[in-house]
């Protein structure tokens, strides 16, 4: 299981939303096929087939728990996985 898959597993299962490293969170979203645009501290992710826009910021090097929850809901809703091509 790759590092990205481990992070995805933690997110999907709701394990330690408070302990997801921000850089790993960004890498996961990129691996899921999202495009990144940065505006100040905001990392904005979009994907053609997904209506929602993901806007995340780092807090002390970690992803914010409510943002992890939002991503979890999108991963489940759209059945996203790290094996899909972007």
C-alpha positions as CSV (number, residue, x, y, z in Angstrom):
1,X,0.0,0.0,0.0
2,X,1.5,3.3,-1.1
3,X,1.8,6.3,1.2
4,X,-1.0,8.1,-0.7
5,X,-3.3,5.0,-0.3
6,X,-2.6,5.0,3.4
7,X,-3.6,8.6,3.7
8,X,-6.7,8.0,1.6
9,X,-7.6,5.0,3.9
10,X,-7.2,7.2,7.0
11,X,-9.4,9.9,5.5
12,X,-12.1,7.6,4.3
13,X,-12.3,5.8,7.6
14,X,-12.4,9.0,9.6
15,X,-9.2,8.1,11.5
16,X,-7.3,11.0,13.0
17,X,-8.7,13.9,10.9
18,X,-6.6,16.2,13.2
19,X,-3.4,14.4,12.2
20,X,-3.2,14.6,8.4
21,X,-0.1,16.3,7.3
22,X,-0.9,19.2,5.0
23,X,1.7,18.3,2.3
24,X,0.4,14.7,2.2
25,X,-3.2,16.0,1.9
26,X,-2.1,18.2,-1.1
27,X,-0.3,15.2,-2.7
28,X,-3.4,13.0,-2.2
29,X,-5.6,15.5,-4.0
30,X,-3.2,15.8,-6.8
31,X,-3.0,12.0,-7.1
32,X,-6.8,11.9,-7.2
33,X,-6.6,14.1,-10.4
34,X,-7.4,17.5,-9.0
35,X,-5.8,20.6,-10.4
36,X,-4.2,23.0,-7.9
37,X,-4.2,26.8,-7.9
38,X,-2.6,28.7,-5.1
39,X,-3.8,32.1,-4.0
40,X,-2.0,33.3,-0.9
41,X,-2.3,30.6,1.8
42,X,-5.3,29.1,0.0
43,X,-4.8,25.9,-2.0
44,X,-7.7,25.6,-4.4
45,X,-8.4,22.3,-6.1
46,X,-10.8,21.7,-9.0
47,X,-11.6,18.7,-11.1
48,X,-13.7,18.7,-14.3
49,X,-16.2,16.0,-13.2
50,X,-16.7,17.5,-9.7
51,X,-19.0,20.4,-9.1
52,X,-17.5,21.3,-5.7
53,X,-14.3,23.3,-5.3
54,X,-11.9,22.3,-2.5
55,X,-10.2,25.2,-0.7
56,X,-7.7,24.2,2.0
57,X,-5.2,25.9,4.2
58,X,-2.5,24.6,6.5
59,X,-2.6,25.0,10.2
60,X,0.7,24.3,11.9
61,X,1.6,21.9,9.0
62,X,-1.6,19.9,9.3
63,X,-4.8,19.9,7.3
64,X,-7.7,21.4,9.1
65,X,-10.1,18.6,10.4
66,X,-13.2,20.1,8.8
67,X,-11.5,20.3,5.4
68,X,-10.4,16.6,5.7
69,X,-14.1,15.8,6.4
70,X,-15.2,17.8,3.3
71,X,-12.7,15.8,1.2
72,X,-13.9,12.5,2.7
73,X,-17.5,13.3,1.7
74,X,-16.3,14.1,-1.9
75,X,-14.2,11.0,-2.2
76,X,-17.2,8.9,-1.1
77,X,-19.8,10.8,-3.2
78,X,-17.7,10.6,-6.4
79,X,-16.1,7.2,-5.6
80,X,-12.6,8.7,-6.1
81,X,-9.5,6.6,-5.7
82,X,-5.8,7.1,-6.3
83,X,-5.6,4.5,-9.1
84,X,-7.7,6.6,-11.5
85,X,-6.1,8.8,-14.1
86,X,-6.8,12.5,-13.7
